[in-house]
Amino acid sequence: MIKITILSKDEILKHIEEGRIEIKPFERDQVGPTSIDLTLGNKFRVFKKVRTIFHVKEDLKYEEVTEVINIKNGDYLLLMPGELVHGITKEKIRLSKDLAGWIEGRSRFARIGLMIHVTAGLVQPCCNNKQVLEISNMSPMPIALHPGTKICQIILERIEGTAKYEGRFKDQASP
């Protein structure tokens, strides 16, 4: 029988003190009962307006139809209804080889139709990067995204055995 263990606040803080979880920048008040709040960074990957078909294949190049923009502190990115952008967390996260995590939105934002992480929310063991957020506006109104907002949370769990992610996005620092 597989036992899933979600880390509690005490366990999260213990793992941070032991160096098994590293978050930069980090404030102790980011840790909740079973998660750590993460803040929205300043970089966003937005879609260009294209009129051609984009084929989804293994060798796709998303850079062809998107561009990275930087939003200044105190400013915002306007997300229109039905629009999707990629944001990135301000925090860089490093996990030990026996921990994994899941990025989840916060209910206060889901209640207005803002989806913070649509798919691919797994944070792999031994990650050492910022987390890309797939942000979508499912509401009927424009929504302003402000860098520095505690926009999502990471839920951490122990894994059976150990593992190390060596994939394509292991060092990501931009959406």
LINMO-V858328 format. One record per residue. RES is the residue in one small letter. D_FIRST is the distance of its C-alpha to the first C-alpha in Angstrom with 1 decimal. Layout:
BEGIN
{{RES;D_FIRST} {RES;D_FIRST}}
END
This chain:
BEGIN
{{m;0.0} {i;3.8} {k;6.4} {i;9.7} {t;12.7} {i;16.1} {l;18.9} {s;21.5} {k;25.2} {d;25.4} {e;22.7} {i;24.3} {l;27.7} {k;26.5} {h;25.1} {i;28.4} {e;30.4} {e;28.5} {g;29.2} {r;25.6} {i;26.5} {e;30.0} {i;31.7} {k;35.4} {p;37.2} {f;35.3} {e;36.3} {r;34.3} {d;34.8} {q;32.7} {v;29.5} {g;28.4} {p;25.7} {t;22.8} {s;24.7} {i;27.8} {d;30.7} {l;32.2} {t;35.8} {l;37.5} {g;39.5} {n;42.9} {k;42.3} {f;41.5} {r;41.3} {v;43.3} {f;44.2} {k;47.6} {k;49.5} {v;49.5} {r;50.9} {t;49.2} {i;46.0} {f;43.2} {h;41.1} {v;37.4} {k;36.7} {e;34.8} {d;38.0} {l;38.8} {k;40.7} {y;40.1} {e;42.8} {e;45.4} {v;44.9} {t;44.0} {e;45.6} {v;44.6} {i;46.6} {n;46.8} {i;47.3} {k;49.3} {n;48.2} {g;49.7} {d;49.7} {y;47.2} {l;46.0} {l;46.7} {l;44.0} {m;45.4} {p;43.7} {g;41.4} {e;41.7} {l;38.9} {v;39.2} {h;37.1} {g;37.3} {i;35.8} {t;34.7} {k;37.2} {e;34.6} {k;33.4} {i;29.8} {r;28.3} {l;24.7} {s;23.4} {k;21.3} {d;18.0} {l;18.6} {a;18.9} {g;20.5} {w;21.5} {i;25.1} {e;25.9} {g;29.3} {r;30.7} {s;31.3} {r;35.0} {f;35.6} {a;33.5} {r;35.8} {i;38.8} {g;37.2} {l;36.3} {m;33.1} {i;32.3} {h;29.6} {v;29.5} {t;27.1} {a;25.5} {g;24.4} {l;21.9} {v;23.2} {q;22.1} {p;21.5} {c;24.9} {c;26.8} {n;30.2} {n;31.9} {k;33.0} {q;30.9} {v;32.6} {l;32.5} {e;33.1} {i;35.3} {s;36.6} {n;39.1} {m;38.3} {s;41.0} {p;44.6} {m;46.1} {p;46.4} {i;44.1} {a;45.1} {l;42.5} {h;43.5} {p;42.3} {g;41.1} {t;39.3} {k;35.8} {i;34.6} {c;30.8} {q;27.8} {i;25.0} {i;21.6} {l;19.8} {e;16.2} {r;14.7} {i;13.2} {e;11.1} {g;14.2} {t;17.6} {a;19.6} {k;23.1} {y;24.7} {e;28.0} {g;28.8} {r;32.1} {f;31.8} {k;30.6} {d;33.9} {q;34.8} {a;37.3} {s;38.8} {p;37.5}}
END
